[in-house]
């Protein structure tokens, strides 16, 4: 297929976050490409194959979705790229620092840069600063109406806290404090899930003091995804083996073991998607799906010269970033799930 070069500008650094817009400047190579030999199978129609949407040379790192757009961060440009799902021209804006965490809920995205939490609503003209912390804000979980941020507190183990930000705006409110080593958080509807100490817990927002422990001996949780019923997370063992767990309905169960960190993690109404390396000896990285209803696993993608570093999915499509080792180049890919 043909390739199209799309020009976008990384806005100059400024006191606040600039608007997202496109103009002459840095080139992001964008367009559909033919599938390569790394493709295996898909959860969608038999004819569905991955397509490469864009290549960035600015260290693309994390990717999220809304119904209208794909967003991904660039560490080197300190920017966030908006890639419209309808094929319109990509835009890019200044993140106000290196964007280390990216999350989306409803039509609002959040990110963390330089001890601040910023948000961008698709109905607004530019991002805004929502929260600033003197310590380390290290995780965000977003629902359709609210965002929840983790402040790790003073090193090494806190105590830390979780704050709530309404997507519609307003000041942050602390909903949990005194937490030992809080690391990950997720939300859906009126329920919050978080990891702190050695446990993963869930509770209604109206009664966070009566939390249910859904995972124990989980001392190194990296990320949580939650759909209102099922919570899934990744945890590192003492031997640096990374386990994928899910809880609800029913007790927590380990559904996969990875030989390297699970960099990508996404949950839809029917499947969990994650990245891992199946064996310690083979230099191969895969994207795997886990069907929630049956427990069936399928390999959707297998590559050996690069690794999938972030995933985002809804019931229509799976998007991910493939990064090259020791390089600032990364590729944005899409797989239809219909």
N, C-alpha and C positions, 0 to 999 in steps of 0.2 A: 504494500500500500504506500501511498505517497506520504511524505513527512512535511510538516509546516513549521517554520521557525516563527515564534511569536515573541515580540519584543516587549519587555516589561521593565520597569525601573524600580530599583531598591531606593526608597526615599531616604534623603539625608537624615542623619541622626538629629533629634530635636528633643526639647524638654518633655514633650508628651508624644503619644503615639500618633503618627500621621495617618491621613486617610488612605484607604485602599484604592488605588487607581492605576491605570496603565498608561505608559507613554514611551517614548524612545529611550533606550538604555540597555540594560543587561538582557541578553537573549536566553530565553528558556526554549529549548528545542521541544516542540509539542506537536502531537499528531498521532494517529494510529499507526502501529507498525505490525509487520507480520509476526506470528508466533515463532518462538525459537525452539530448538531441540530439547529444551529443558522441560517442556510441558508434558504432563502426564494425563490427568483426567479432571473432571469437574463434577460438582454436585448438581449442576444445571443440565440443560439439554446436551445430548451427545456431541453436538456440533460446537458447543461453547469452548473457546480457547482463550487464554490470556492475551491481552493486547497491551502494548507499551504506549502510555499516554504522553509521557514527557521525560526528558533527561535534564537534571540539574547538576551543575558543577560546584555548588555552594553548600555541600554537606547536608542534603535533605535528611531529616531525622525522624519526625513524627507526623502521622497522618490521621485526620478525623473526617467525619461526614456530617452534613445536614441533608435534608431532602433536596436542596438546590445546589450545593457546592461540595467540592472536595477541598480541604485545607491541608497544607503541609508546611512544616517549618524548614528554614534554611539556617543552619548554625553560623556559617561563614558570613552571610550577608546580614544576619540578625533580622531576618524578614520572615513574613508569613505569606505564602502564596495562596490565592483563591483560584481554584480551577473549576469553573462552572460545569456542572454535569450535563448541561445541554450543548456543550461544545463552544460556547462563547469564549472570547479572548481572556486568558488568565490575567490576574492583577496581583500586585504585590505591595505590601506595606511594611513600614518599620515596626518591629516588635518592641522597641524601647529597651533593647538589651538582648542577650542570647536567650532565645525561647527554649527553655529546658523541658517544660511540660505543656502539653496541649490536650484540651478536652472539649467536647461538644455536647449540647443538650438542646432539643428543640431547634430554634434558629439562632442560637447564641453560642459562640465559642469563647473559651477562656485559655489563658496561658500564663506561665510564670516566667518573669525575667527580672534579674537583679533585685530579689527580695520583694517584688511586687506582683500582684495578681491583676491582670488586665482582661477586659472582655470586649467583644465586638458583636453587636446585634446586626443581623442582616437587614433590619429595617432602619438602621442608623447610618450616619455619614462617616463616622470614624470611631475607633476604639476609645475606651476610657479606662483609667486606673481605678480599680475597685478596692484594693487592700494593699497595705505596705507593712512589712514586718522587719524588726531588727535582727531576727534569727532566721531560720530556714523554713520557708514554705516549700514543701517537697511533693505535694500530691493534690490533685483536684478530681472530684467526682461530680458529674453534672447530670441532673434530671431535666425534664421538660420545663420545669419552673424554677429550679434553684441550683446553685453550685455549692459544694462543700470542700473546703480547703483544709489541709493539714499543716499546722505549724509545729515542726519537730521540737521546738524549744531549745534551750542551751545544750550543747554537747556534753557527754556523749549520748545520754539517754533521755533527755528532757528534764522535767515533764513537758509534754506537748498538749496541743489542743486541736479541736475541729471547729471551724467557723462556717456559718451559713450566709450565702449571698443570694438574694433574689435576682433572677435574670432580668426582671423589670427595673432593677436599680435599687438604690438605698444603701444604708450602712450595713456592715457585717455584724452578725451577732454570734457569740460563742455558744455552741450547743453542747460541747463536751470539753472538759479540761482535766488536768492531772493525769494524762495518759503517759505510760512508759513506752518510749520508742514507737510512736505511731508512724505507720509507713504507707498505708494505702486506704482509699475510701471510695465508695460507690453509692449511688442513690437511685431510687426509682419510686415514683409516686410518693407515698407517705412513709417509706421505709429507708433506713440507712444501714449500710454494711461497712465495717472498718476493721483494720488489723492493727493491733498494738500489743506490746509485750510478746507473748507466745500464742495469742489467741486471735481468731477471726470471729467477730460478733455481728449480730443484726438486731435491730430494734425499731419499733415505730417511732417516728419523730416526736410524737406526743408523749412518749414514755421511755426516753433513752436510758433512764436509770434501771430499767428492768430488761436489760439486753439478754438475748439468747446466744450462748457460745455455739458456733457451728463448725469451728475448726480448732483443734488443740495441737500443741507442739509445732506451731507454725511461726517460727522465729524470724524468718527472712522473707516475708511476703513482698513481692515487687509490684503487683498490680491486681486489681479486682474488677470484674465486670458483673453486672447485676441487672436482671430483667424484671424485678418485682417478685419473682418466685424463686428463681435459681441464682445463686451466687457462685462464681468460679474465680479461682485465683492461682497464681504461681508462687511456689515457695522453694527456696534453695536449702538443701540438706548440708550437713557438715562436710560431705565429700564433694560439694559443688555440683551435685546432680540436681536438676530442677524438675520438680513435680508439678503437674497440673491437677488441681482439685476442683470438684463441684459439690455443692450442698443445696438441697431443697429441690423438689420435695424429698424428704428422707434424709438420712445421715450423710455426712461428707464421704466422698469416695475419690480415690486417686484414679484419674483416667489416662494419664500419660506420664512418661518419664523422659526427660531430655538431657543430652550430654553437654549442652551449653545453655546459657540463659534464654528463656522464652521472651524474645524481644517483641513479638507481635501477638496480639490477643484480642479477639472480637467475638461478640455474642449476638446472635439473631434469634428470632422466634423458634427456629428449628435446629440450629447448629451452633457449636463453638468452633472457632478457628484459631489456630495457634501455629507458631513457627518453632522448629527445634532441629537438632542434629541427631539422627537416630542412633548412631554409634560413635564411640570416642575415636575410633581409628579411621573411619571413612570421612573424607573432607566433603561431605554433602549436607546441604541444608534443605529442609522441606517445609511446605505449608500443609498442614493436616486439618481435616474436618472431623468433627465428632457429632454424630446425629443424636440429639438429646432424647428422642423417643426410643431409639433402638440400641444406642451405644455403638453403632457402626462407625468405624474409622476409615477414612479414605485419604490418600495422598493426592493433593491437588497440584503441587508444584515441587520440583526437585532441581536444585542448581548446585554447582560445585565451585564456580569461580567468583561467586558473590553470595550474599546472604540476605534474606528478607528481614528487615529491621523494624517494621511497624505495620500493623494491620488495622483496617476499618471496614465494617460491613453493615449492610442492612439486608432485607430479604430480596433485593433486586441485584446487588452486585457486591463483590469483594474487591477492595483496593489495598495496595500495599506498596512499600518502598523496598527496592533492592539496592543494597549498598555494596560497593567494592572495597575490599580490605586495603588499608593504607592509601586510600584515595578519597578525595572530596566529591567524587562523582556518584550519583545515585539515580535510579530510574523509578518512575511512577507507573504501576501496572494496574489493570482492571480485569476481572473475570466476571462474566454474567452468571448469575445464579438462577435465572428464569429459564 
